[in-house]
Amino acid sequence: MRNTPILGLLLAEEADKATTKFNITTMLNENWEKVEEGIDSKVDKVVGKGLSEENFTSDLLSKLNGIDANANKYTHPDAHSASVITTDSSRRWITDALLTKLSGIDAGAEVNLAGAELVTLLNEQSGLCADKADKLIEILLSSSDDLNNVVTNGLYHWTSSVPVNIPTGGMQYMNMLVTEATGQPVQMIFGGSTYGKLFVRRRDNGSWYPWTEFWSDGNMGAGSGLNADKLDGKHGTEYKNSVATANSSADPNITTEALILTNHINGPDPLWYWHVNTSFYSSVTGNASQVAVSYNRTPALMYIRHRYSGTWSPWIKMHSAATITSGTAAPSGGLDGDIYLQYD
């Protein structure tokens, strides 16, 4: 007798047939119970699925659930090309030359390069973008600089050490803006400690045009040298006001006004107000002539006189149709020296 290797069923051998009796309990009932137990522990077969040689455990399932969808295994290299790095405003490349230069600058050091040297430096370092408005660097010029050679876009200034070829003398503490396009730079100078002025010039075909000064309320008035302030070469303050200066005490003998309204005793007759018009020669204290016309008298009267070498001649009365009639004798009772205009 022996048992099958999988379910352990009792199995009679061929040699046992003659000596062994058939036992219902062991040969039949117990064997069926073992068959039942074996069937109960088996998994039902699913159509389309087969058995695998690998056992999928709970640990493997937990690991699989912990991996994101589309995840790849990645190992960061020990070294990689610099081309994979993207620069931004806070991350820039620096060359060995710039690193050496930076290492040689003390903390808190200030730029003290001459203007021309700094312009050259700006041209060499393209990263400074000297031709961009948001990258302008104010450059200090001095007496060793020539404005004819300052043609790089930028903002410049100087203090008491004044560069060569400025518009006019004494221009300390000024600012200059330079813009250049197609080889034709333009320079504009402005500001200054005592100058509210603006000068502009341009270079064309290698030659600089003269400086042009712009008129403003900071440089107007006598002595400015600007034609905008003048009429026929004379400033406006040199012309007399045509409105009479009304002052009863104004003395016609010493007035410096071209036109006064007065009843001073030195007028033709202090009983009346007179418009006294004075024409000066050379200066207001030199030779002069006066015409006096009555202000509020009817008929109107007119007198004339002149001053020569500091002495005034007597007032001479001028007669008109209102004071003399045709064919009559000259009126009597006039002032000495009266001149009468005959009217027909």
C-alpha positions as CSV (number, residue, x, y, z in Angstrom):
1,M,0.0,0.0,0.0
2,R,1.2,3.6,-0.6
3,N,-0.1,7.2,-0.7
4,T,-0.1,9.5,-3.8
5,P,2.4,12.3,-3.6
6,I,0.0,15.3,-4.0
7,L,-3.3,14.5,-2.2
8,G,-2.0,11.6,-0.1
9,L,-4.7,9.2,-1.3
10,L,-4.3,5.6,-0.2
11,L,-3.4,3.4,-3.2
12,A,-3.2,-0.5,-3.3
13,E,-0.3,-2.0,-5.1
14,E,-0.7,-5.0,-7.5
15,A,1.0,-7.2,-5.0
16,D,-1.5,-6.4,-2.3
17,K,-4.5,-7.8,-4.2
18,A,-4.1,-11.3,-2.9
19,T,-3.6,-10.5,0.8
20,T,-5.4,-7.2,1.3
21,K,-9.1,-6.8,1.9
22,F,-11.0,-3.8,0.5
23,N,-11.5,-1.4,3.4
24,I,-14.4,1.0,2.7
25,T,-13.2,3.6,5.3
26,T,-9.6,3.8,4.3
27,M,-9.8,3.0,0.6
28,L,-12.9,4.9,-0.2
29,N,-14.3,7.3,2.3
30,E,-11.0,8.8,3.5
31,N,-9.7,9.1,-0.1
32,W,-12.8,11.1,-1.1
33,E,-12.4,13.4,1.9
34,K,-8.8,14.2,0.8
35,V,-10.0,14.9,-2.8
36,E,-12.6,17.4,-1.3
37,E,-9.9,19.1,0.7
38,G,-7.6,19.3,-2.3
39,I,-10.3,20.8,-4.5
40,D,-11.2,23.4,-1.9
41,S,-7.7,24.8,-1.7
42,K,-7.3,25.3,-5.5
43,V,-7.9,28.6,-7.4
44,D,-10.4,28.5,-10.2
45,K,-9.0,28.9,-13.7
46,V,-9.6,32.2,-15.5
47,V,-10.0,32.2,-19.3
48,G,-7.0,33.9,-21.0
49,K,-4.7,33.6,-18.0
50,G,-2.0,31.1,-17.3
51,L,0.3,30.1,-14.5
52,S,3.7,31.9,-13.9
53,E,7.0,30.6,-12.6
54,E,7.4,33.9,-10.5
55,N,5.5,34.4,-7.2
56,F,4.1,38.0,-6.9
57,T,4.2,38.8,-3.2
58,S,2.6,41.6,-1.1
59,D,6.0,43.3,-0.7
60,L,6.3,43.6,-4.5
61,L,2.8,45.0,-4.7
62,S,3.5,47.7,-2.1
63,K,6.7,48.8,-3.9
64,L,4.8,49.0,-7.2
65,N,2.1,51.2,-5.7
66,G,4.8,53.6,-4.5
67,I,6.1,54.4,-8.0
68,D,4.5,57.4,-9.8
69,A,3.1,56.9,-13.3
70,N,5.6,57.4,-16.1
71,A,8.5,57.5,-13.6
72,N,12.0,56.8,-14.9
73,K,15.1,55.7,-13.1
74,Y,17.6,58.7,-13.2
75,T,21.1,59.0,-11.9
76,H,22.6,62.5,-11.9
77,P,26.0,62.6,-13.6
78,D,29.1,63.6,-11.8
79,A,29.8,66.2,-14.5
80,H,27.9,67.7,-17.5
81,S,28.3,70.3,-20.2
82,A,27.8,74.0,-19.2
83,S,25.4,74.4,-22.2
84,V,22.6,72.7,-20.2
85,I,22.6,75.7,-17.7
86,T,20.3,78.6,-18.4
87,T,21.5,82.1,-17.1
88,D,19.2,84.7,-15.7
89,S,19.6,88.1,-13.8
90,S,20.9,86.5,-10.7
91,R,23.1,83.8,-12.4
92,R,25.7,84.9,-14.9
93,W,28.9,83.5,-16.3
94,I,32.2,85.1,-15.4
95,T,35.4,84.6,-17.4
96,D,38.9,84.0,-15.9
97,A,39.9,87.5,-17.0
98,L,37.0,89.1,-15.2
99,L,37.5,87.0,-12.1
100,T,41.2,88.0,-12.0
101,K,40.2,91.7,-12.3
102,L,37.5,91.4,-9.7
103,S,39.9,89.7,-7.3
104,G,42.3,92.6,-7.6
105,I,39.7,95.2,-6.6
106,D,39.6,96.2,-2.9
107,A,36.2,96.2,-1.2
108,G,34.6,99.7,-1.4
109,A,37.0,100.8,-4.2
110,E,35.8,103.7,-6.5
111,V,36.4,104.0,-10.2
112,N,39.2,106.5,-10.9
113,L,39.9,105.7,-14.6
114,A,40.2,108.6,-17.0
115,G,37.3,109.2,-19.2
116,A,38.9,107.8,-22.4
117,E,40.1,104.7,-20.5
118,L,36.7,104.0,-19.2
119,V,35.1,104.4,-22.6
120,T,37.5,101.8,-23.9
121,L,36.6,99.5,-21.0
122,L,32.9,99.9,-21.8
123,N,33.5,99.0,-25.5
124,E,35.5,95.9,-24.4
125,Q,32.8,94.6,-22.0
126,S,29.8,94.0,-24.2
127,G,27.9,92.8,-21.1
128,L,27.7,96.4,-19.8
129,C,25.7,97.5,-22.9
130,A,26.8,101.1,-22.9
131,D,24.4,101.8,-25.8
132,K,21.3,100.9,-23.8
133,A,19.5,103.6,-21.8
134,D,18.9,101.4,-18.8
135,K,22.6,100.5,-18.6
136,L,24.1,104.1,-18.9
137,I,27.1,104.6,-16.6
138,E,28.0,108.2,-15.7
139,I,31.6,108.8,-16.8
140,L,33.9,111.4,-15.2
141,L,35.9,113.5,-17.6
142,S,38.8,115.8,-16.8
143,S,41.2,118.3,-18.4
144,S,43.1,115.4,-20.1
145,D,40.0,114.5,-22.2
146,D,39.1,116.1,-25.5
147,L,35.4,116.4,-26.2
148,N,36.1,115.9,-29.9
149,N,37.1,112.3,-29.1
150,V,34.1,111.5,-26.8
151,V,31.8,109.9,-29.3
152,T,30.5,106.8,-27.4
153,N,26.9,106.7,-26.3
154,G,26.7,107.6,-22.6
155,L,26.3,110.2,-19.9
156,Y,29.4,112.1,-19.0
157,H,30.2,114.9,-16.5
158,W,33.2,116.9,-15.2
159,T,33.9,119.0,-12.1
160,S,36.5,121.7,-11.7
161,S,38.9,119.9,-14.1
162,V,37.4,121.0,-17.4
163,P,38.0,119.0,-20.7
164,V,39.1,120.5,-24.0
165,N,36.8,121.9,-26.7
166,I,33.9,123.0,-24.4
167,P,31.5,125.7,-25.8
168,T,32.9,128.6,-23.7
169,G,35.2,129.2,-20.9
170,G,34.5,128.7,-17.2
171,M,32.1,125.8,-17.7
172,Q,32.7,123.8,-14.5
173,Y,30.4,121.0,-13.1
174,M,28.6,120.3,-16.3
175,N,26.9,117.2,-17.7
176,M,27.1,115.9,-21.3
177,L,24.9,113.3,-23.1
178,V,26.3,111.6,-26.2
179,T,24.2,109.7,-28.7
180,E,25.7,108.2,-31.9
181,A,24.2,106.7,-35.0
182,T,25.9,105.8,-38.3
183,G,29.1,107.6,-37.4
184,Q,27.4,110.9,-36.6
185,P,27.6,111.6,-32.8
186,V,25.6,114.3,-31.2
187,Q,26.8,116.0,-27.9
188,M,24.5,117.9,-25.5
189,I,25.9,119.9,-22.6
190,F,23.7,121.1,-19.8
191,G,23.5,122.0,-16.1
192,G,26.5,123.4,-14.2
193,S,27.0,125.2,-10.9
194,T,26.2,128.7,-12.3
195,Y,24.9,127.8,-15.8
196,G,21.3,127.2,-16.6
197,K,22.4,126.7,-20.2
198,L,22.1,124.1,-23.0
199,F,24.6,123.6,-25.8
200,V,24.4,121.1,-28.7
201,R,26.6,120.2,-31.6
202,R,27.0,117.3,-34.2
203,R,29.8,115.7,-36.1
204,D,29.3,115.1,-39.8
205,N,31.8,113.4,-42.1
206,G,34.5,113.7,-39.4
207,S,34.0,117.4,-38.7
208,W,32.3,119.0,-35.7
209,Y,29.8,121.8,-36.3
210,P,30.1,124.8,-33.9
211,W,28.3,124.6,-30.6
212,T,24.8,126.0,-30.6
213,E,23.4,127.6,-27.5
214,F,19.7,127.3,-26.8
215,W,17.7,130.2,-25.3
216,S,16.0,129.8,-22.0
217,D,14.8,131.8,-19.0
218,G,18.2,130.9,-17.4
219,N,20.3,132.8,-19.9
220,M,17.9,135.5,-21.2
221,G,18.5,139.3,-20.7
222,A,21.1,141.8,-21.5
223,G,24.6,140.4,-22.0
224,S,23.3,136.9,-22.9
225,G,24.8,137.2,-26.4
226,L,21.7,135.6,-27.9
227,N,19.9,137.2,-30.9
228,A,16.6,136.1,-29.4
229,D,17.2,138.8,-26.8
230,K,17.9,141.6,-29.3
231,L,16.3,143.8,-31.9
232,D,18.7,145.3,-34.4
233,G,21.6,144.4,-32.1
234,K,20.1,146.2,-29.1
235,H,18.6,144.6,-26.0
236,G,15.0,145.5,-25.1
237,T,16.1,147.3,-22.0
238,E,17.9,149.8,-24.2
239,Y,14.6,151.0,-25.6
240,K,12.6,153.6,-23.7
241,N,9.0,152.9,-22.6
242,S,6.4,154.9,-24.7
243,V,4.1,155.2,-21.7
244,A,4.6,158.6,-19.9
245,T,5.9,158.6,-16.4
246,A,3.3,160.7,-14.5
247,N,4.9,162.7,-11.8
248,S,4.1,166.3,-11.1
249,S,7.5,166.8,-9.6
250,A,9.5,165.4,-12.5
251,D,12.0,168.0,-13.6
252,P,12.3,168.3,-17.4
253,N,15.8,169.7,-17.0
254,I,17.2,166.5,-15.4
255,T,14.8,163.7,-16.6
256,T,16.3,160.5,-17.9
257,E,12.9,159.3,-19.2
258,A,11.9,159.6,-22.8
259,L,8.4,160.7,-21.9
260,I,7.1,162.3,-18.7
261,L,3.8,164.1,-17.7
262,T,4.6,167.0,-15.4
263,N,3.7,170.6,-14.3
264,H,7.2,171.3,-12.9
265,I,8.4,174.9,-12.9
266,N,11.0,174.0,-15.5
267,G,8.2,173.1,-18.0
268,P,6.7,175.7,-20.4
269,D,4.0,176.9,-17.9
270,P,3.5,175.4,-14.4
271,L,-0.2,176.2,-14.6
272,W,-0.7,173.3,-17.0
273,Y,0.5,169.7,-17.2
274,W,2.7,168.9,-20.2
275,H,3.7,165.8,-22.1
276,V,7.5,166.3,-22.4
277,N,9.1,164.1,-25.0
278,T,13.0,164.0,-24.7
279,S,15.3,162.7,-27.4
280,F,18.8,161.9,-26.0
281,Y,22.0,161.9,-28.0
282,S,24.8,159.5,-26.9
283,S,23.5,159.3,-23.3
284,V,20.7,160.5,-21.0
285,T,23.0,163.2,-19.6
286,G,24.4,164.4,-23.0
287,N,22.9,166.7,-25.6
288,A,19.1,166.5,-26.0
289,S,16.0,168.1,-27.4
290,Q,12.5,168.3,-25.9
291,V,9.0,168.8,-27.3
292,A,6.3,169.7,-24.8
293,V,2.5,169.4,-25.6
294,S,-0.2,170.6,-23.2
295,Y,-2.0,167.7,-21.5
296,N,-5.5,169.2,-20.7
297,R,-5.6,172.7,-22.3
298,T,-7.8,173.8,-25.2
299,P,-6.5,174.7,-27.7
300,A,-3.4,172.5,-27.3
301,L,-0.1,174.3,-27.1
302,M,3.4,173.0,-28.1
303,Y,6.8,174.2,-27.1
304,I,10.3,173.1,-28.1
305,R,13.8,173.6,-26.8
306,H,17.2,171.8,-26.7
307,R,20.2,171.2,-24.4
308,Y,23.7,171.7,-25.7
309,S,26.9,171.4,-23.6
310,G,24.8,171.1,-20.5
311,T,22.7,174.3,-21.1
312,W,19.0,174.3,-21.9
313,S,17.7,176.9,-24.4
314,P,14.5,178.8,-23.6
315,W,11.1,177.2,-24.4
316,I,9.9,178.3,-27.9
317,K,6.2,178.4,-28.5
318,M,4.9,176.9,-31.7
319,H,1.7,178.4,-33.2
320,S,-0.9,176.6,-35.3
321,A,-4.3,177.3,-36.9
322,A,-5.9,177.0,-33.5
323,T,-3.8,180.0,-32.1
324,I,-3.5,182.3,-35.2
325,T,-5.8,183.2,-38.0
326,S,-4.9,183.8,-41.7
327,G,-3.7,187.3,-42.6
328,T,-3.5,188.7,-39.0
329,A,-0.5,190.0,-37.2
330,A,1.4,187.9,-34.8
331,P,-0.4,187.8,-31.4
332,S,1.1,190.0,-28.7
333,G,1.8,189.1,-25.1
334,G,3.7,185.9,-25.9
335,L,6.8,184.6,-24.3
336,D,10.1,186.1,-25.5
337,G,11.4,184.3,-28.5
338,D,8.0,183.1,-29.6
339,I,8.0,181.6,-33.2
340,Y,4.7,181.8,-35.1
341,L,3.7,179.5,-37.9
342,Q,1.7,181.4,-40.5
343,Y,-1.3,179.4,-41.6
344,D,-3.2,180.0,-44.9
